[in-house]
Amino acid sequence: MILYLRKLNLMLLVSLTLSLAGCSQRQSADLILSGGQIYTMNPQSPQVEAVAVKGDRIIYTGAVEGAYQLRDSETRIIDLMDMTVIPGLVDAHAHLFSLGRSLHQLNLVGTTSSAEIRSMVLDKTGKSSAGVWIQGRGWDQNDWINNQFPSWRDLLGTELHPVYLRRVDGHAAWVNKTALEICGITKDTPDPAGGIIIRDSAGEPTGVFIDNAIELISLKIPQPTNAERSSWLAAAIDKCHSVGLVGMHDAAVDSVKMEIYMKLVQKRQLKLRVYAMLSVDDINGGKAEDFLYGWFDKGPFFSDDHYFTVRSVKLFADGALGSRGAALLQPYSDDPGNSGLMVEDPEFMLSITQRALESGFQVCTHAIGDAANRSMLDIYEKALKNHSGSDPRLRIEHCQVLSLDDVPRFAELGVIPSMQPTHATSDMPWAEDRLGSDRVKGAYAWRKLLDTGCRIPCGSDFPVELPDPLLGIYAAVTRQDCDGNPQDGWFPEERMSVEEAVRGFTVDAAYASFAEDISGSIEAGKLADFTILDKDIFNIPLEQILDTHVRYTIIGGEVVFGIY
Ligand SMILES: [Zn+2]
């Protein structure tokens, strides 16, 4: 008791000293923004005239006169010249190292045939020494005239190099004959649990691998060095700044990535706010025990500058819809013998969820099909029943196909649906073929979820989609592709408002990472993170969101990207 009182006295003394210091020295701003539209996403004062920043914090929001009282000779003033300020945008589900790697590899997004890809590979082989792996990512056979899976035969002529090309969603890989040989894949190679080797009518592997079967190839590819990985990370962070992102939730960080992040954190050189989800599978070959359980013993990590947080775990329940690996309650409408794949043992997922909650960690599980989502809601429900400690905020990542019966369970259980608006507009040309006209009503069902009171943190899943959050906001509010199709939007009743979409990339992304007290809106005391746009996206025709450009990205009061 005596100790407690002493502590209290000390606290009183400290707070008295601090307030006296405040009286004697008027606070001056390092940065003032004024002269444009400032949307705070704070319902108490949704729009303000000016914002003042000191160090990495917002110290004032309100009228211009009030901000200018904080000005001294050192203050930098950004005259917005009618530009629009919103809280710094955060991508709530993405892959930073993969983005960096994709910037260094063949980018196959938007290709229209296997022949086009073959000629891109041949071009690359001409510039690399024989034997070096040629890697690429981004193909989607659904965009091709012949939308069957390709085979190694489509890459004939590339045999001096092993070739490894990931599908756009990362859930399938396509390789050439040399890669099959190097990896020892033959007719006799069995399908691994949770994976499929696509075979021809004679049972011979065709060169396409689904979900867990991808590792039969990927684990044989020489690992990049940490120097290469670091340079990928730097390139990815620059890219994020240029599209207006101040932060992202990294959906699977293993021990190798963690080491690179931690080095940057220690040197205070990480220039993007990263919320890391711990990977269950460790790249070093270990599973859970070494890496994840070590973190459970240590507990969550928060860097004092709020750039790096480790407080969540990434699990996978199923594959993806495009490669028909998403686990469905009923078979695929365009593949009646196939209901997709659950890729992890439910008992294992329950035990990880329980251990995570006990250790103060959140769980974020990839679930795309309605069977995977139901299974995860069941697992979460069980885990939550016996949990009484920390705020759980369990998440499901993607939630693409939901049984209508399961929609209300998210709000009831407090489970956060973390969704990616551009997935809907990328998948809409073929999603109904996969799902049929009834089941598609529970697909990408943002409005149905919002109406139950859910918050939807939004992301892009980059490099699956482009990292530009304005594309996500456009997709969320139109459900149209960039050419404006379909004319009224795909299932337009599921659209979000601009405000809801911006919330998804700001306030709700902050909530999904327990950061709503420090970021997500423009309020005094919060981090000075802003995205500044050349158009007022709240007051333009929706299609003009596509013509809106990022003018500044500001993180912790520092301009990390600017066109001025
Ligand atoms: Zn992802």
Boltz pocket constraint, residues with backbone or C-beta under 6 A from the ligand:
constraints:
  - pocket:
      binder: B
      contacts: [[A, 93], [A, 94], [A, 95], [A, 251], [A, 461]]
      max_distance: 6.0
